[in-house]
Amino acid sequence: MEDKSKGAWIVHHSRKLQGKLAGEFKAIKFAGKAGLLLSRMSGDEEMTVAREKVDAFAAMLGLEPETEVPPLLAALQEQKLIDVATTSGDVVVLGVTPSSTLAHTSKLFEARSPEPSEWASIWLAELGSDAPIDRSVAEKNISDQYKLSKTQTRTLVDRAISVGITDHEKVDKTTQLLFNGNLFRRRDDVSLNKVQGVLSSFTPNERACVATLDHKLAVDGCVSHEKALAILGPALFNKVQSIGLYDVSLVANEKEQRRYVTKPAAFNKYAHDPTSDAFDDAKALVASLSYGMERRNASEGQIQRLGALLSKLIAGQWIGPATAIGQDYQILEHRGVVATKRVTGDRFSLKLLKREIGELARQVLTEGDAASSASTLAGSTVTNFHGPERQREEARQDAAADRDSVAKALAAIRKNQ
């Protein structure tokens, strides 16, 4: 497995393990936290991040600045990824890009002398991302690969299921399938076969509804949750979301919450790489911009033509100044995706710090028919964001009453491999 893929699973696992299974998966937890913090601090160029800002990033990640941040920074410095000023504590990030952060996360993990069970948990996730796999087959594979006893392997899989590292569904009394939300993140024939497998388990009307939503997403890149529900209906949408056929991202402010739907493979147009947005930054940018286009009127913002806006940002140019900029991109600032600066009074300018993230957002929002439409982007006052994996967990809970059809869809995917 490539370092980038390993790093993505480490980040995924560390999020699932936050506050759970004390004393276990220590290398994964540490490396995942370090990778997430590095992602927040990094950009396209060498950057100096004030210690106050580092601590703010840590707080947003649920880390304790006084006790958890110092050892994380020490490990990053040991890997020569950052320098920490002795007096001020300011951090200089040495040209780390979003994609390279994942490879560095993998190396940080390996430097912590991980247990065989930790390596096995990463392999388990990889197995369940290719296709749903019979639990008994997965356990034998893991036991052979990592020299774990049957009891150790069974305990590991139980732990993985309990915290959400892997999902599971019973097909019948003897067969339990393991899988995860990465099933449909590739843009290749393998992923197409998986989709066809799911559709083979649907009724003709359900297949027609999915085809309608797929066409809408091909045109617009991103649609509101309400529009997707209107096309599929709540039961069908929960079923397909719970197995990862669609991604749902949530953005929120003090007034409301809004959800937006994308295709999982939409962020992988130029590479068959399901880890391209492991930190969800591009999804946060897409959802924030979509909110601005949908929910704010022209009088509340100054930016027009989405494609031109993204081109300027990707080129490293500052946009603005505008009053709305100082208010409307808080969650993206909190994630280290953009920077703002006061120009005069209450007017601010904005710059994209991570070109890769802008490129991923542009390929989702401006391809197809949407590319030629003149969109008006007003302010998007977004102060919170929840990525697709958290939304999928909720969908799986909502789909609990329809387990038979979910299991049937997963079995059909498996059959089509």
C-alpha positions in Angstrom: 0.0 0.0 0.0 1.3 3.5 -0.9 2.3 5.8 2.0 -0.4 8.2 0.9 -3.1 5.6 1.2 -1.8 4.4 4.5 -1.8 8.0 5.8 -5.4 8.5 4.7 -6.5 5.4 6.7 -4.5 6.6 9.7 -6.3 9.9 9.6 -9.7 8.1 9.1 -9.0 5.7 12.0 -7.8 8.4 14.4 -11.0 10.4 13.9 -13.0 7.3 14.6 -10.9 6.5 17.7 -11.1 10.0 19.2 -11.9 9.6 22.9 -12.3 5.8 22.5 -10.4 2.6 23.5 -7.9 4.3 25.9 -4.5 2.7 25.7 -5.1 1.0 22.3 -4.1 2.0 18.8 -1.7 4.5 20.3 0.5 4.9 17.2 -2.6 5.5 14.9 -4.0 8.0 17.3 -0.8 10.0 17.7 0.1 10.0 13.9 -3.5 10.9 13.0 -3.5 13.9 15.3 -0.1 15.0 14.0 -1.3 14.7 10.4 -4.5 16.6 11.0 -2.6 19.4 12.8 0.0 19.5 10.0 -2.8 19.7 7.4 -4.2 22.8 9.2 -0.9 24.5 9.3 0.4 23.7 5.8 0.0 25.5 2.5 1.5 25.8 -0.9 4.5 27.8 0.3 6.7 27.9 3.4 4.5 29.4 6.1 5.1 30.8 9.5 2.1 30.2 11.8 1.9 32.1 15.1 1.7 29.8 18.2 -1.7 31.3 19.1 -3.0 30.2 15.7 -1.5 26.7 16.1 -3.3 26.4 19.4 -6.5 27.6 17.8 -6.2 24.9 15.1 -5.6 22.3 17.8 -8.7 23.4 19.7 -10.7 23.1 16.5 -9.4 19.5 16.2 -10.4 18.7 19.8 -6.8 18.6 21.0 -5.5 20.0 24.3 -3.0 22.8 23.4 -1.0 22.5 26.7 -0.6 18.7 26.9 -1.1 17.3 23.4 0.3 19.9 21.0 4.0 20.0 22.3 4.7 16.3 21.6 2.9 16.5 18.3 5.1 19.5 17.3 8.2 17.7 18.5 7.4 14.7 16.3 6.8 16.9 13.3 10.1 18.8 13.9 11.9 15.5 14.3 10.7 14.6 10.8 12.0 17.9 9.5 8.5 19.1 8.5 8.4 22.1 10.7 10.7 24.4 12.8 9.5 25.7 16.2 10.8 29.1 17.3 12.5 28.6 20.8 11.2 31.9 22.2 7.8 32.6 20.6 6.8 29.0 19.9 5.8 30.1 16.3 5.9 27.3 13.8 7.5 27.4 10.3 6.0 24.8 8.0 8.5 23.8 5.4 6.4 23.6 2.2 4.1 20.7 3.0 1.2 20.3 0.5 -2.1 18.6 1.3 -1.2 15.5 -0.7 2.3 15.1 0.9 0.8 15.5 4.4 -0.7 12.0 4.0 2.7 10.4 3.2 4.2 12.2 6.2 1.4 10.9 8.4 2.3 7.4 7.4 6.0 7.9 8.2 5.0 9.4 11.6 3.0 6.3 12.3 5.9 4.0 11.4 8.2 6.0 13.7 5.9 5.2 16.7 6.6 1.4 16.5 3.0 0.4 15.9 1.6 -2.9 17.1 0.7 -5.6 14.5 -3.0 -5.0 15.3 -2.6 -1.4 14.2 -1.1 -2.4 10.9 -3.9 -5.0 10.6 -6.6 -2.4 11.1 -5.2 -0.4 8.2 -5.2 -3.5 6.0 -8.7 -4.3 7.1 -9.9 -0.9 5.9 -8.2 -1.3 2.6 -9.8 -4.7 2.1 -13.3 -3.2 2.8 -12.8 -0.4 0.4 -12.3 -2.6 -2.7 -15.5 -4.5 -2.2 -17.6 -5.8 0.7 -15.7 -8.8 2.1 -16.9 -11.8 4.1 -15.8 -11.3 7.7 -14.4 -14.9 7.9 -12.3 -14.3 4.8 -11.0 -10.9 6.1 -10.1 -12.5 9.5 -8.1 -15.3 7.8 -6.3 -12.8 5.5 -5.4 -10.6 8.5 -4.3 -13.5 10.7 -2.0 -14.9 8.0 -0.6 -11.5 7.0 0.1 -10.2 10.5 0.6 -13.4 12.4 -2.2 -12.8 14.8 -4.1 -15.6 16.6 -7.7 -16.3 15.8 -8.7 -14.7 19.1 -6.6 -11.6 18.5 -8.0 -11.2 15.0 -11.6 -11.7 16.1 -11.0 -9.1 18.9 -9.5 -6.6 16.4 -12.4 -6.9 14.1 -14.9 -6.5 17.0 -13.0 -3.4 18.1 -13.0 -2.0 14.5 -16.7 -2.5 14.2 -17.4 -1.0 17.6 -15.7 2.3 16.8 -16.7 2.5 13.1 -13.3 1.8 11.6 -15.2 -0.7 9.5 -19.0 -1.1 8.9 -20.8 -4.5 8.8 -24.0 -6.0 7.6 -25.4 -9.5 8.0 -26.4 -11.1 4.7 -27.7 -14.2 6.4 -27.2 -16.2 9.6 -23.7 -17.3 8.6 -22.4 -14.4 6.5 -21.3 -11.0 7.8 -19.9 -8.5 5.2 -17.4 -5.8 6.2 -17.0 -2.6 4.1 -16.5 1.2 4.4 -17.4 4.5 2.8 -14.6 4.3 0.2 -16.4 1.8 -2.0 -17.3 4.3 -4.7 -14.4 6.8 -4.6 -12.6 5.6 -7.7 -13.4 6.7 -11.3 -12.8 3.5 -13.1 -14.4 0.3 -14.4 -14.1 -1.3 -11.0 -16.2 1.4 -9.4 -18.7 1.3 -12.3 -19.1 -2.5 -11.7 -19.9 -1.7 -8.0 -22.6 0.8 -9.0 -24.1 -1.7 -11.4 -24.1 -4.2 -8.6 -26.1 -1.9 -6.4 -28.5 -1.1 -9.2 -29.1 -4.8 -9.9 -30.6 -5.1 -6.4 -33.0 -2.1 -7.0 -36.5 -2.0 -8.4 -36.9 -0.4 -11.9 -38.3 2.7 -10.3 -35.4 3.0 -7.9 -32.9 2.6 -10.8 -34.7 5.4 -12.7 -34.5 7.7 -9.7 -30.8 7.1 -9.2 -30.2 7.7 -12.9 -32.0 11.1 -12.6 -29.9 12.1 -9.6 -26.7 11.0 -11.3 -27.6 13.1 -14.3 -28.3 16.1 -12.1 -24.9 15.7 -10.4 -23.1 15.3 -13.7 -24.5 18.7 -14.8 -24.2 20.7 -11.5 -21.5 18.8 -9.6 -23.2 19.4 -6.3 -26.9 19.6 -5.4 -28.8 20.3 -2.2 -29.9 17.5 0.1 -33.5 18.6 -0.4 -33.3 18.2 -4.2 -31.7 14.8 -3.8 -34.4 13.7 -1.4 -37.1 15.0 -3.8 -35.6 12.7 -6.5 -34.9 9.6 -4.5 -37.2 9.8 -1.5 -35.9 9.5 2.1 -35.8 5.7 2.3 -33.9 5.1 -0.9 -31.6 8.1 -0.3 -30.7 6.8 3.2 -30.0 3.3 1.8 -27.6 4.5 -0.9 -25.9 7.0 1.3 -25.3 4.4 4.1 -23.2 2.3 1.7 -21.4 5.3 0.3 -23.0 5.7 -3.1 -23.3 9.5 -2.5 -21.4 11.9 -0.2 -23.3 14.4 1.9 -21.5 17.3 3.6 -23.1 19.6 6.1 -22.4 23.3 6.6 -24.0 25.4 9.4 -24.2 28.8 10.9 -26.1 30.3 13.8 -29.3 30.3 11.7 -29.5 27.0 9.9 -27.8 23.8 8.7 -27.6 22.8 5.1 -26.5 19.6 3.5 -25.1 19.1 0.0 -24.7 16.0 -2.1 -21.7 15.1 -4.4 -20.6 11.9 -6.1 -17.7 10.2 -4.1 -15.6 10.0 -7.2 -16.1 13.7 -8.1 -12.9 14.6 -6.3 -10.8 12.1 -8.3 -11.2 13.2 -11.9 -7.5 13.2 -12.7 -6.4 10.2 -10.7 -7.9 6.9 -9.5 -7.1 7.9 -5.9 -9.7 7.7 -3.2 -7.5 9.6 -0.8 -7.3 12.9 -2.7 -9.4 14.7 -0.1 -8.8 12.7 3.0 -9.0 15.8 5.2 -12.4 16.9 3.7 -11.0 20.4 2.9 -12.2 20.4 -0.7 -15.6 19.1 0.4 -15.8 22.0 2.9 -14.9 24.5 0.2 -17.5 23.0 -2.2 -20.2 23.0 0.4 -19.4 26.6 1.6 -19.5 27.9 -2.0 -22.7 26.0 -2.8 -24.3 27.5 0.3 -23.3 31.0 -0.8 -24.8 30.5 -4.2 -28.0 29.0 -2.9 -28.8 30.8 0.3 -27.6 34.4 0.0 -28.9 37.1 -2.4 -26.8 39.3 -4.6 -27.1 42.3 -2.3 -25.2 40.5 0.4 -22.1 39.7 -1.7 -19.9 41.1 -4.4 -18.4 38.0 -6.3 -19.8 36.9 -9.6 -18.9 34.0 -12.0 -17.8 31.1 -9.9 -15.3 29.8 -12.5 -13.4 33.1 -12.7 -13.4 33.3 -8.9 -11.8 29.9 -8.5 -9.3 30.6 -11.2 -8.1 33.7 -9.4 -7.9 31.8 -6.1 -6.0 28.9 -7.6 -3.5 31.3 -9.3 -2.7 32.5 -5.8 -4.3 35.9 -6.2 -6.0 37.9 -3.4 -9.7 38.5 -4.1 -11.7 41.4 -2.7 -11.8 43.6 -0.8 -15.3 43.1 0.5 -17.2 43.3 3.7 -18.6 39.9 3.4 -15.1 38.3 3.2 -14.5 39.1 6.8 -17.5 37.2 7.9 -18.3 34.5 5.3 -15.3 32.1 5.3 -14.8 31.4 8.9 -14.9 27.6 8.7 -12.4 27.6 5.8 -10.1 29.8 7.9 -10.4 27.4 10.8 -9.3 24.6 8.5 -6.3 26.5 7.2 -7.7 26.5 3.6 -7.9 30.3 3.2 -6.4 33.4 4.8 -8.0 36.8 5.1 -6.6 40.2 5.8 -8.2 43.6 6.6 -7.7 46.1 3.9 -9.6 49.1 5.3 -12.4 49.4 7.9 -14.6 46.3 7.7 -13.4 45.3 4.2 -11.3 42.2 3.8 -9.4 40.3 1.1 -9.1 36.6 0.8 -6.4 34.2 -0.5 -6.5 30.4 -1.1 -3.6 28.8 0.8 -3.9 25.3 -0.7 -4.0 25.2 -4.5 -4.8 21.5 -4.6 -8.0 22.1 -2.6 -9.1 24.8 -5.1 -8.4 22.5 -8.0 -10.5 19.7 -6.5 -13.3 22.1 -5.8 -13.2 23.6 -9.3 -13.4 20.2 -11.0 -16.6 19.4 -9.0 -18.3 22.8 -9.4 -17.4 24.0 -12.9 -17.4 20.9 -15.1 -20.3 19.9 -17.4 -23.1 22.3 -18.1 -22.5 24.2 -14.9 -19.2 25.4 -16.3 -20.9 27.6 -18.9 -23.5 29.2 -16.6 -22.9 32.5 -15.0 -23.2 31.9 -11.3 -23.5 34.6 -8.7 -21.6 33.8 -5.5 -22.7 35.9 -2.6 -21.4 35.6 1.0 -21.6 32.1 2.6 -21.5 32.6 6.4 -20.5 29.1 7.3 -19.2 28.5 10.8 -19.3 24.7 11.0 -18.8 21.7 8.7 -19.3 18.0 9.0 -17.9 15.8 6.3 -19.4 12.8 4.4 -18.2 10.1 6.8 -20.1 11.6 9.8 -23.2 12.1 7.6 -22.9 8.5 6.4 -22.8 7.2 10.0 -26.1 9.0 10.7 -27.6 7.6 7.5 -26.7 4.1 8.6 -28.6 4.7 11.8 -31.6 6.0 9.9 -31.4 3.0 7.5 -31.4 0.5 10.4 -35.0 -0.4 9.8 -34.2 -1.4 6.2 -31.2 -3.6 6.8 -32.3 -6.3 4.5 -32.2 -4.1 1.4 -28.9 -2.6 2.5 -27.4 -6.1 2.9 -28.8 -7.1 -0.5 -27.1 -4.1 -2.2 -23.8 -4.9 -0.6 -24.1 -8.6 -1.6 -24.7 -7.5 -5.1 -21.6 -5.3 -5.1 -19.6 -8.2 -3.9 -21.0 -10.5 -6.6 -20.0 -8.0 -9.4 -16.3 -8.0 -8.5 
